[in-house]
């Protein structure tokens, strides 16, 4: 018996029938319906509503507890709500000194919300949560078209409950919009496979183009999946398919290129500096720091790269998605997805070229494999939350593959394959839960036992009857989702702040950006793999301290601070933490005292910037507290050459900056990065009088060291 042998029982409606060389589709299944179809079984519509409402509750419940979440982006949202110029460029402040280090599409949505509802945690974060609900619904609709509503419901549920998805759809990083746009691209691609329509495949390119405007080159990781699926399964003849794909590529270039062209053509003096670049170029940012630099670890101006298969961003290799930093974020059903993907491709191997189900497997399977492999081997900056890009693919592959095997469970090979996927998932859940042994310790053994029993029952189901088979399938689904669901609820129940959030409870051996096992500032510690280890003796970044020897963000500590929380107004190491997520409080916004806030607000309207501070995270805290522009010297890391010392001196001479906040940010001078921020700090300290407000060192730039006007 073989996996692709014909069977009489089917659990999903038959796929659309493609007729003739032109690919005309006669839709037997009502595939033209989008989310809810006419004539659906009674259980389908309530199930879809339950999925969407449950996702909304999970993503919105207690959302305000995270405050500004990633204050780096919240400050840019605040700026965009005050200035349309800042809105367009994604500036960190309304006076347009420097932009964030990403293209601004995700900021546009949040800034519009703030313009409508005022500045608050809810007005920033609720749009992100709604993007998550939309992604779940669109994923269901996409998988349903070729595999039926049950497969769509499984896909949507798996994706929605993936811990890293819960984290990022409750956060204000660009990943939420990126995921929705990538799912939309997959939907458009499969619509093009159904109909052969040029419109749909061009629309897929448009979605990717706007994905580029959200998070640059990461959006392009799904392009091979879309192109391969349509090249294989598109109904038109080969030359027409190639031409259509070229048109789609053109749409991608236009959708992303219009913005790049405007930014590059506008004189540098008429726009903010492009944060994250060393040459004030959006193209350099896209191809360097946010592009090839992420792959080879050579991000100019970065806080450091991996290189050599490891380093501060964790070990690279085949097992990276399963290690202590990423495993609990994304990998709960990843082994099962790989098993059922292989089985699904075998089952559909002999079908017609235009088969929609095989095309679906190619789209989602290629997405999963290509993105997963790049994440596994990239040597540059990598954080665990990047893996949210895999969540829709894991959900879709599991939903499609499980239903294909379930419908063929009377075939012993298919039943054994499905049983193996269930058993492996139970074992892997048992393993992941063991990494956080203090978190729901009673759950671990029942998941393993129930999963193995369900796997055996599914294999034997053709002898036990349909009713028992359904019970076994339900038990298998519940046990497979128990671990990620527990992590998901835990993630939603705690606040997450800082630039490096992570989902779930603390685990042993977690690294930078993942749930940690060290003893650093946040519960769970974490630390940079191989550098901050135990939170006491790590010595900071490789070589000691942060680039340039500056303190941790927002604090008054020095570069040799050894993993402890910063003091005073610094969010820094520790910050508000990320719940159980380990290192998420690193790179947090400054906590601003009432005394400091009052000082900055005094005569604020007389100045272009009420203050300047090294690094965007420190500046963001003061800006969000006062809702007045604060210059982020050196951008996110304090390593961008903006402004250079001469420019800063001109601003001070013109009376545009009131205060300089000392002891903040990373500082420059690391590797090939700019040292301008260090020069500015030294010049200010040498020429202006320091005063202490609470625990913060402040320099009044309107008077010199002798008390004369600066």
matplotlib code that plots the C-alpha trace (Angstrom):
import matplotlib.pyplot as plt

x = [0.0, 1.3, 0.5, -0.8, -3.0, -6.7, -9.1, -12.8, -13.1, -12.4, -12.5, -12.3, -14.3, -12.7, -10.5, -11.6, -11.4, -9.1, -10.3, -8.3, -5.1, -6.4, -7.0, -10.7, -11.9, -15.2, -15.6, -17.3, -16.6, -17.7, -14.1, -15.1, -16.4, -13.9, -14.4, -17.8, -19.5, -23.1, -24.2, -21.5, -22.1, -23.8, -20.6, -18.4, -19.7, -19.7, -16.2, -14.8, -16.4, -15.0, -11.5, -11.6, -13.2, -10.9, -7.9, -9.1, -9.5, -6.1, -4.4, -6.2, -6.8, -4.7, -2.9, -2.4, -0.1, 2.8, 2.8, 4.8, 6.1, 9.0, 9.4, 11.7, 8.7, 6.2, 8.2, 8.2, 4.4, 4.0, 6.2, 4.2, 0.9, 2.3, 4.1, 3.1, 6.8, 7.7, 4.8, 6.1, 9.7, 9.2, 11.2, 12.1, 11.0, 8.6, 11.5, 12.8, 16.4, 16.7, 14.4, 14.0, 16.0, 13.1, 10.9, 7.8, 4.7, 3.8, 4.3, 1.7, -1.1, -0.3, 0.2, -3.2, -4.7, -3.0, -4.2, -7.8, -7.8, -4.9, -1.6, -1.9, -0.7, -4.0, -4.1, -0.6, -1.1, -4.7, -4.1, -1.3, -3.7, -6.3, -3.6, -3.2, -6.9, -6.9, -3.9, -5.7, -8.8, -7.0, -4.9, -8.1, -9.6, -6.5, -6.1, -9.9, -10.0, -8.1, -8.4, -11.7, -12.8, -11.4, -7.9, -8.4, -9.5, -6.5, -4.2, -5.6, -5.6, -2.1, -0.8, -2.9, -1.6, 2.0, 3.6, 5.8, 2.7, 0.9, 3.9, 4.3, 0.6, 0.5, 3.6, 4.5, 7.3, 6.9, 6.4, 2.7, 2.0, 4.7, 3.0, -0.4, 1.1, 2.9, -0.2, -2.1, 0.5, 0.1, -3.7, -3.3, -0.8, -3.2, -6.1, -3.9, -3.2, -6.9, -7.8, -4.6, -5.5, -2.7, -4.5, -4.0, -0.3, 0.4, -1.4, 0.8, 3.8, 2.1, 1.7, 5.4, 6.3, 4.4, 6.0, 9.3, 8.1, 7.4, 10.6, 12.7, 14.4, 12.8, 9.6, 11.4, 12.0, 8.6, 9.1, 10.6, 7.6, 5.1, 7.1, 7.8, 4.1, 2.8, 5.5, 4.6, 0.8, -0.4, -3.0, -1.6, 1.2, 4.8, 5.8, 2.6, 3.3, 6.8, 5.5, 2.9, 5.6, 7.7, 4.7, 4.4, 8.0, 7.5, 4.6, 6.8, 9.5, 7.0, 5.2, 8.4, 10.4, 8.2, 9.1, 12.8, 12.9, 11.3, 13.6, 16.8, 15.8, 14.9, 18.0, 19.4, 19.0, 15.2, 14.6, 15.7, 18.8, 18.2, 18.7, 20.7, 22.8, 26.3, 25.8, 22.3, 21.0, 17.8, 19.3, 22.3, 20.0, 18.0, 21.0, 23.4, 22.3, 18.9, 19.9, 23.1, 24.6, 22.0, 23.2, 26.9, 27.1, 28.7, 26.2, 28.1, 27.1, 25.5, 26.1, 27.9, 27.4, 27.6, 30.2, 31.8, 28.7, 28.0, 28.7, 26.4, 23.4, 23.5, 24.8, 23.8, 23.0, 20.2, 19.0, 18.7, 14.9, 14.8, 17.3, 16.5, 16.1, 13.8, 12.3, 9.5, 8.7, 8.0, 8.9, 6.1, 4.5, 7.5, 8.6, 5.0, 4.9, 8.0, 6.6, 3.2, 4.7, 6.8, 3.7, 1.5, 4.0, 4.1, 0.3, -0.1, 2.9, 1.0, -1.7, -2.2, 0.3, -2.3, -3.5, -4.5, -3.6, -0.1, 0.3, -0.7, 1.9, 4.5, 3.6, 3.5, 6.2, 8.7, 7.9, 8.6, 11.8, 13.4, 12.7, 13.5, 16.9, 17.8, 17.0, 19.0, 22.2, 22.2, 25.2, 24.1, 21.6, 18.9, 16.2, 13.8, 10.8, 11.8, 10.4, 6.9, 7.3, 7.2, 3.9, 1.5, 3.5, 3.7, -0.1, -0.9, 1.3, 0.0, -3.6, -3.2, -1.0, -3.1, -6.3, -4.7, -3.4, -6.7, -8.7, -6.4, -6.1, -7.5, -4.2, -1.7, 1.2, -0.8, -2.1, 1.4, 2.7, -0.1, 0.5, 4.2, 3.5, 1.3, 3.7, 6.7, 4.6, 3.8, 7.5, 8.7, 6.0, 7.2, 10.8, 10.0, 7.9, 10.8, 13.0, 10.7, 10.2, 8.7, 6.0, 2.9, 4.9, 1.7, 1.1, 4.2, 3.5, -0.2, 0.7, 3.2, 0.9, -2.2, -0.4, 1.1, -2.2, -3.9, -1.2, -1.8, -5.5, -5.3, -3.1, -5.6, -8.7, -9.6, -10.3, -12.0, -14.7, -15.3, -16.5, -13.4, -11.3, -12.9, -12.3, -8.6, -8.2, -9.7, -7.4, -4.4, -5.3, -5.8, -2.6, -0.6, -1.9, -1.8, 1.9, 1.8, -1.6, -0.2, 2.8, 0.4, -1.8, 1.3, 2.7, -0.6, -0.8, 2.4, 3.7, 6.4, 8.6, 12.0, 13.5, 14.1, 10.9, 10.3, 7.3, 6.6, 8.2, 11.9, 13.8, 17.2, 20.0, 18.2, 20.2, 19.8, 16.3, 15.0, 13.8, 17.0, 18.6, 21.1, 20.8, 20.6, 18.3, 15.0, 13.5, 15.0, 18.1, 19.1, 22.2, 24.1, 25.1, 28.7, 29.1, 26.6, 26.2, 25.5, 24.6, 27.5, 30.7, 29.8, 31.7, 29.1, 29.6, 32.5, 35.6, 34.0, 31.3, 29.1, 30.6, 32.4, 32.4, 29.1, 26.7, 23.6, 20.6, 19.1, 21.4, 24.4, 26.5, 29.7, 30.6, 31.8, 28.5, 28.2, 24.6, 23.0, 20.1, 20.9, 20.1, 18.3, 16.3, 17.7, 15.4, 18.5, 19.3, 16.3, 13.9, 10.3, 11.2, 9.3, 7.4, 9.2, 10.9, 14.4, 16.3, 13.4, 14.0, 17.4, 17.3, 14.3, 13.2, 14.3, 11.9, 11.3, 10.8, 8.2, 11.0, 12.8, 9.6, 8.8, 12.3, 12.0, 8.6, 9.6, 9.8, 9.6, 8.0, 11.1, 13.3, 13.3, 14.3, 13.7, 16.7, 19.2, 20.4, 22.7, 20.6, 17.0, 15.8, 16.8, 15.5, 12.2, 11.5, 11.8, 9.9, 6.9, 6.8, 6.8, 5.3, 8.0, 10.8, 14.0, 17.0, 18.3, 22.0, 23.4, 20.1, 19.1, 22.6, 24.2, 26.5, 25.0, 26.9, 23.9, 24.5, 28.2, 29.9, 29.9, 26.2, 25.4, 27.5, 25.5, 22.3, 23.5, 24.7, 21.4, 19.6, 17.7, 18.5, 17.8, 19.3, 21.7, 21.0, 24.2, 25.2, 22.8, 22.8, 25.5, 27.8, 29.9, 33.3, 32.8, 34.4, 33.5, 30.7, 30.7, 32.2, 30.3, 28.1, 31.1, 32.7, 29.4, 29.3, 32.9, 32.4, 29.2, 31.0, 33.9, 31.9, 28.7, 27.9, 26.4, 23.6, 21.8, 18.0, 17.0, 19.6, 20.0, 22.9, 21.7, 23.5, 21.8, 23.1, 21.9, 24.6, 28.3, 30.5, 31.2, 27.5, 27.6, 25.2, 26.3]
y = [0.0, 3.5, 6.9, 8.1, 5.1, 6.0, 5.8, 5.8, 7.8, 11.5, 14.0, 17.1, 18.2, 17.4, 20.1, 22.2, 20.6, 22.3, 21.8, 22.3, 24.0, 27.4, 26.3, 27.1, 26.2, 24.6, 25.0, 22.0, 23.0, 26.6, 27.7, 31.2, 31.7, 33.5, 33.1, 31.5, 29.6, 29.0, 25.5, 24.9, 22.2, 23.5, 23.3, 25.3, 28.8, 28.7, 27.2, 30.0, 32.6, 30.9, 30.9, 34.6, 35.7, 33.5, 34.9, 38.4, 37.8, 36.2, 39.0, 42.0, 40.8, 42.9, 44.6, 47.9, 46.2, 46.3, 50.1, 51.4, 47.9, 48.7, 52.4, 52.8, 52.3, 53.9, 57.1, 57.1, 56.5, 59.5, 61.6, 60.5, 61.5, 65.0, 65.5, 64.3, 64.5, 62.3, 60.0, 59.6, 59.0, 57.1, 59.6, 59.0, 62.5, 65.1, 67.5, 64.8, 64.4, 60.7, 57.8, 54.4, 51.6, 50.1, 51.3, 52.8, 50.9, 49.4, 52.7, 54.3, 52.1, 52.8, 56.5, 56.8, 55.1, 57.6, 60.5, 59.1, 58.0, 59.9, 58.6, 55.6, 52.0, 50.8, 53.0, 51.7, 48.0, 47.3, 47.7, 45.1, 42.7, 43.2, 42.5, 39.1, 38.4, 39.2, 37.0, 34.1, 34.6, 34.9, 31.8, 29.9, 31.1, 30.3, 26.7, 26.1, 26.7, 23.5, 21.4, 22.2, 24.0, 21.5, 21.9, 25.7, 25.6, 23.5, 25.9, 29.0, 27.5, 26.3, 29.6, 31.7, 29.7, 29.7, 31.5, 33.8, 34.8, 35.7, 37.8, 39.7, 40.4, 42.0, 44.0, 47.0, 45.6, 45.5, 41.7, 41.8, 43.7, 41.7, 38.4, 39.6, 40.7, 37.5, 35.4, 37.7, 37.0, 33.3, 33.7, 35.7, 33.2, 30.3, 32.2, 32.7, 29.0, 28.3, 30.7, 31.5, 35.2, 37.7, 40.0, 37.6, 36.8, 40.6, 41.3, 38.8, 40.9, 44.0, 42.4, 41.5, 45.0, 46.5, 43.8, 45.3, 48.7, 47.0, 45.0, 45.3, 42.1, 39.7, 40.1, 38.6, 35.3, 34.1, 35.1, 31.8, 29.9, 32.0, 31.8, 28.1, 27.2, 29.3, 28.2, 24.6, 24.8, 27.9, 27.0, 28.9, 27.6, 27.9, 31.1, 32.8, 31.8, 33.1, 36.4, 36.6, 36.1, 38.8, 41.2, 40.2, 40.9, 44.3, 45.0, 44.1, 46.5, 49.3, 48.7, 49.0, 51.2, 54.3, 54.9, 54.2, 56.5, 59.4, 59.0, 58.7, 61.6, 64.1, 66.1, 64.9, 68.4, 68.2, 64.9, 63.2, 61.0, 57.4, 55.5, 52.3, 53.4, 54.9, 56.9, 58.3, 55.9, 53.8, 51.5, 51.0, 50.2, 47.7, 45.9, 46.2, 46.5, 45.0, 42.8, 40.9, 41.9, 39.8, 36.8, 37.2, 39.0, 42.2, 44.8, 48.1, 50.1, 47.1, 46.1, 43.0, 40.0, 36.3, 35.1, 31.8, 29.8, 31.3, 34.3, 36.7, 35.9, 32.2, 29.1, 28.6, 25.3, 22.8, 22.7, 26.4, 26.5, 23.7, 25.1, 26.6, 30.1, 29.4, 26.0, 27.2, 30.1, 28.3, 24.6, 22.8, 21.4, 21.9, 18.2, 17.2, 19.8, 18.4, 14.9, 15.7, 18.0, 15.1, 12.8, 15.4, 15.8, 12.0, 11.8, 14.5, 13.6, 11.9, 14.4, 16.9, 19.7, 22.3, 20.4, 23.0, 20.9, 20.2, 23.9, 24.7, 22.3, 23.9, 27.4, 26.8, 24.1, 26.2, 29.2, 27.0, 25.4, 28.5, 30.9, 28.3, 27.4, 31.1, 31.8, 28.7, 29.7, 33.5, 34.8, 38.4, 39.9, 37.3, 37.3, 34.6, 36.7, 36.7, 33.2, 34.5, 34.5, 30.7, 30.5, 30.7, 28.2, 25.7, 26.1, 25.7, 22.7, 20.9, 21.6, 20.5, 17.5, 16.2, 16.3, 14.6, 11.7, 11.6, 11.0, 8.1, 6.5, 3.3, 3.0, 1.5, 3.7, 6.9, 5.8, 5.0, 8.4, 10.3, 8.3, 9.1, 12.8, 12.7, 10.7, 12.9, 16.0, 14.5, 13.7, 17.1, 18.9, 16.8, 17.9, 21.6, 21.6, 20.0, 23.0, 25.1, 22.6, 25.1, 26.0, 23.7, 20.7, 18.5, 19.1, 17.4, 13.7, 13.8, 15.4, 12.6, 9.7, 11.1, 11.8, 8.4, 6.7, 8.9, 8.1, 4.3, 4.8, 6.7, 4.0, 1.3, 3.5, 1.6, -1.4, 0.5, 2.4, 6.0, 7.2, 6.0, 7.4, 10.8, 10.7, 9.7, 12.5, 15.0, 13.8, 14.0, 17.6, 18.7, 17.2, 18.7, 22.1, 21.8, 22.9, 25.9, 27.0, 27.0, 29.1, 31.3, 32.1, 32.7, 35.1, 37.0, 37.2, 39.2, 42.5, 42.7, 45.6, 46.4, 45.7, 42.0, 40.3, 36.6, 34.4, 31.9, 31.2, 31.1, 28.1, 26.6, 27.8, 30.6, 33.2, 36.8, 37.3, 34.1, 32.8, 32.7, 30.6, 33.2, 35.6, 39.0, 41.9, 40.2, 37.1, 34.3, 36.2, 34.9, 36.7, 36.7, 33.2, 32.8, 36.3, 37.1, 33.5, 33.6, 37.3, 38.0, 37.2, 37.8, 41.0, 42.5, 42.3, 40.4, 42.3, 43.9, 46.5, 47.9, 49.5, 52.7, 51.8, 53.6, 52.4, 50.4, 52.2, 54.8, 54.0, 55.7, 52.5, 52.0, 49.7, 46.9, 46.5, 42.7, 41.8, 43.6, 46.0, 49.6, 52.2, 55.5, 56.5, 53.7, 51.0, 49.2, 45.7, 44.6, 47.4, 46.2, 42.8, 40.6, 38.4, 35.1, 35.9, 36.4, 39.2, 41.3, 44.2, 44.9, 48.0, 49.4, 53.0, 55.3, 55.6, 59.4, 60.9, 63.6, 66.1, 65.3, 65.5, 68.9, 70.2, 69.1, 70.6, 74.0, 76.5, 73.4, 75.4, 77.6, 74.6, 72.3, 69.5, 69.7, 67.3, 65.1, 61.7, 59.0, 56.1, 55.9, 53.9, 56.4, 59.3, 57.5, 57.3, 61.1, 61.8, 59.6, 61.2, 64.7, 64.2, 66.7, 65.9, 64.4, 64.0, 60.4, 61.0, 58.1, 56.4, 53.1, 51.9, 55.4, 54.3, 56.2, 59.4, 61.6, 64.3, 64.6, 66.8, 69.9, 69.6, 69.2, 72.3, 74.2, 73.1, 74.2, 77.5, 78.2, 77.4, 74.4, 71.9, 72.7, 69.8, 66.9, 63.8, 62.1, 58.5, 57.1, 54.8, 52.6, 55.2, 54.8, 53.7, 50.0, 48.4, 50.3, 52.2, 56.0, 57.5, 60.8, 60.2, 59.6, 62.8, 64.7, 63.3, 64.4, 67.8, 68.4, 67.2, 69.5, 72.6, 72.6, 72.2, 69.0, 68.8, 65.9, 65.6, 62.6, 60.1, 61.5, 63.7, 66.6, 69.4, 72.7, 73.5, 77.1, 78.0, 77.0, 75.7, 79.2, 80.0, 82.1, 81.6, 78.7]
z = [0.0, -0.9, 0.4, -2.9, -3.6, -4.3, -1.3, -1.0, 2.2, 2.1, 5.0, 2.8, -0.2, -3.6, -5.0, -7.9, -11.3, -13.9, -17.4, -20.6, -21.5, -20.5, -16.9, -16.7, -13.2, -12.5, -8.7, -7.2, -3.7, -3.6, -3.5, -4.7, -1.1, 1.0, 4.7, 5.2, 2.5, 1.5, 2.4, 5.0, 7.6, 10.8, 12.8, 10.5, 11.0, 14.8, 14.7, 12.5, 14.7, 17.8, 16.2, 15.4, 18.7, 20.7, 18.8, 19.5, 23.2, 23.5, 21.6, 23.2, 26.8, 29.2, 26.3, 28.2, 30.7, 28.3, 28.3, 25.4, 24.6, 22.3, 23.1, 20.1, 17.7, 20.1, 20.0, 16.2, 16.3, 18.6, 16.3, 13.2, 15.0, 15.4, 12.1, 8.6, 7.6, 10.5, 9.6, 6.0, 6.9, 10.1, 12.1, 15.7, 16.7, 15.3, 14.6, 12.1, 13.3, 12.4, 11.3, 12.8, 11.2, 9.3, 6.5, 8.1, 6.8, 10.2, 11.9, 9.5, 10.8, 14.5, 13.9, 12.2, 15.3, 17.6, 15.5, 15.8, 19.5, 21.1, 22.4, 24.7, 24.9, 23.6, 20.5, 19.6, 20.4, 19.5, 15.7, 16.0, 17.7, 15.0, 12.4, 14.2, 14.0, 10.3, 9.7, 11.4, 9.4, 6.1, 6.8, 7.5, 4.2, 2.2, 3.5, 3.3, -0.4, -1.3, 1.8, 3.4, 6.5, 9.0, 7.6, 7.7, 11.3, 12.3, 10.4, 12.0, 15.5, 15.3, 14.0, 16.5, 19.5, 18.5, 21.5, 19.4, 17.4, 20.6, 21.6, 18.4, 17.8, 21.2, 20.5, 18.2, 16.2, 12.4, 12.3, 12.8, 9.5, 7.8, 8.7, 7.4, 4.1, 3.6, 4.2, 1.8, -0.8, -0.3, -0.7, -3.9, -5.3, -4.8, -6.2, -9.3, -9.4, -9.4, -12.1, -14.1, -13.5, -14.1, -11.6, -8.7, -9.3, -9.7, -6.5, -4.7, -5.9, -4.5, -1.1, -1.0, -2.1, 0.9, 3.0, 2.0, 3.2, 6.5, 7.2, 4.1, 2.7, 5.1, 3.1, 0.1, 1.7, 0.6, -3.0, -4.1, -2.6, -4.5, -7.7, -7.6, -6.9, -9.7, -12.1, -11.4, -11.1, -12.9, -15.5, -18.5, -20.7, -19.6, -21.5, -20.3, -16.7, -16.9, -18.3, -15.5, -12.9, -14.5, -14.2, -10.6, -10.0, -11.6, -9.3, -6.3, -7.5, -8.1, -4.8, -2.8, -5.2, -5.2, -1.5, -2.0, -5.0, -3.1, -0.1, -2.2, -4.5, -1.7, -0.7, 2.6, 4.0, 3.4, 5.2, 8.4, 8.5, 7.6, 10.9, 10.8, 7.8, 7.9, 4.7, 5.1, 2.4, 2.5, -0.1, 2.1, 5.0, 3.0, 1.5, 4.4, 8.0, 7.3, 4.3, 3.6, 6.9, 8.6, 6.7, 7.0, 10.3, 8.9, 9.9, 9.8, 12.9, 14.6, 18.2, 16.8, 14.6, 15.0, 12.6, 12.6, 13.2, 16.6, 18.8, 20.6, 18.5, 19.2, 17.5, 13.9, 12.3, 11.6, 15.2, 15.8, 15.6, 18.2, 20.7, 24.1, 22.7, 19.8, 20.7, 22.9, 20.6, 17.4, 17.3, 19.1, 15.9, 13.6, 13.6, 12.8, 10.0, 8.3, 8.5, 7.1, 4.4, 3.1, 3.2, 1.5, -1.4, -1.9, -1.8, -4.5, -6.6, -9.4, -9.7, -12.5, -12.8, -11.9, -8.7, -6.1, -3.1, -4.3, -5.1, -1.5, -0.2, -2.4, -1.3, 2.5, 2.5, 0.6, 2.8, 5.9, 4.6, 3.0, 5.8, 8.5, 6.9, 6.5, 10.1, 11.1, 9.4, 9.3, 11.3, 11.9, 14.3, 15.1, 17.7, 18.7, 17.8, 14.1, 14.0, 14.0, 10.2, 10.4, 12.4, 9.4, 7.4, 10.3, 10.8, 7.1, 6.6, 9.7, 8.7, 5.1, 5.8, 8.7, 6.7, 3.7, 5.9, 8.0, 4.8, 4.0, 7.4, 6.1, 4.3, 6.8, 5.6, 5.9, 9.3, 10.5, 9.2, 10.9, 14.1, 13.9, 13.6, 16.6, 18.7, 17.8, 18.7, 22.1, 22.7, 21.6, 23.8, 26.7, 25.9, 25.6, 28.8, 30.6, 29.7, 31.9, 34.7, 37.1, 34.7, 35.0, 35.9, 36.0, 32.3, 30.9, 31.6, 30.6, 27.2, 26.5, 27.6, 25.9, 22.8, 22.5, 23.2, 20.6, 18.1, 18.6, 18.4, 15.1, 13.6, 14.7, 13.9, 10.7, 12.9, 15.8, 13.9, 12.9, 16.3, 18.1, 15.3, 15.8, 19.6, 19.0, 16.5, 18.9, 21.8, 19.5, 18.5, 22.1, 23.3, 20.4, 21.2, 25.0, 25.3, 22.9, 24.3, 27.9, 26.7, 24.7, 27.7, 29.9, 27.3, 27.1, 30.9, 31.4, 30.3, 27.6, 27.0, 25.4, 22.1, 22.5, 23.8, 24.0, 24.7, 27.4, 30.8, 31.6, 30.3, 30.9, 28.6, 26.8, 25.0, 23.8, 22.7, 24.1, 27.5, 29.5, 32.2, 33.4, 36.3, 34.5, 35.2, 34.1, 35.6, 33.7, 33.0, 29.6, 28.4, 25.2, 24.2, 25.1, 26.5, 29.3, 30.4, 34.1, 34.3, 36.6, 34.8, 31.2, 30.8, 28.4, 24.6, 23.2, 24.2, 27.2, 27.5, 24.7, 21.6, 22.6, 26.3, 26.8, 29.5, 29.1, 27.6, 29.9, 32.8, 34.4, 34.4, 32.6, 29.7, 32.0, 33.8, 34.2, 33.6, 36.5, 36.1, 35.6, 38.1, 38.2, 35.2, 33.0, 31.7, 30.4, 31.5, 33.5, 32.7, 33.2, 32.0, 29.6, 32.0, 31.7, 28.5, 29.7, 28.1, 26.8, 29.1, 27.4, 25.3, 27.1, 27.4, 30.2, 33.1, 33.6, 37.0, 37.5, 38.4, 35.1, 33.1, 34.6, 33.8, 30.1, 29.7, 31.0, 28.1, 25.7, 22.9, 22.6, 21.4, 18.4, 20.7, 24.4, 24.9, 23.2, 24.4, 23.0, 21.5, 20.5, 23.4, 26.0, 23.9, 23.4, 27.1, 27.6, 24.4, 25.3, 28.8, 27.5, 24.0, 22.9, 20.4, 21.9, 19.6, 19.4, 18.9, 16.8, 16.3, 17.8, 18.8, 19.1, 16.3, 13.3, 12.3, 12.9, 13.9, 13.6, 16.2, 13.9, 13.2, 16.9, 17.8, 15.2, 16.7, 20.2, 18.9, 17.3, 20.6, 19.1, 21.9, 25.5, 27.5, 26.9, 29.0, 30.1, 30.7, 28.2, 25.1, 23.7, 22.3, 19.1, 18.2, 17.9, 14.9, 11.7, 13.4, 13.8, 17.0, 16.6, 19.6, 21.8, 20.5, 21.2, 24.8, 25.4, 24.0, 26.1, 29.3, 28.6, 27.8, 29.9, 33.6, 34.7, 37.2, 38.7, 38.5, 40.6, 39.5, 36.0, 34.8, 32.7, 30.9, 30.1, 26.6, 26.7, 29.3, 29.1, 31.9, 33.1, 33.2, 30.0, 27.2, 25.0]

ax = plt.figure().add_subplot(projection="3d")
ax.plot(x, y, z, "-o")
ax.set_aspect("equal")
plt.show()
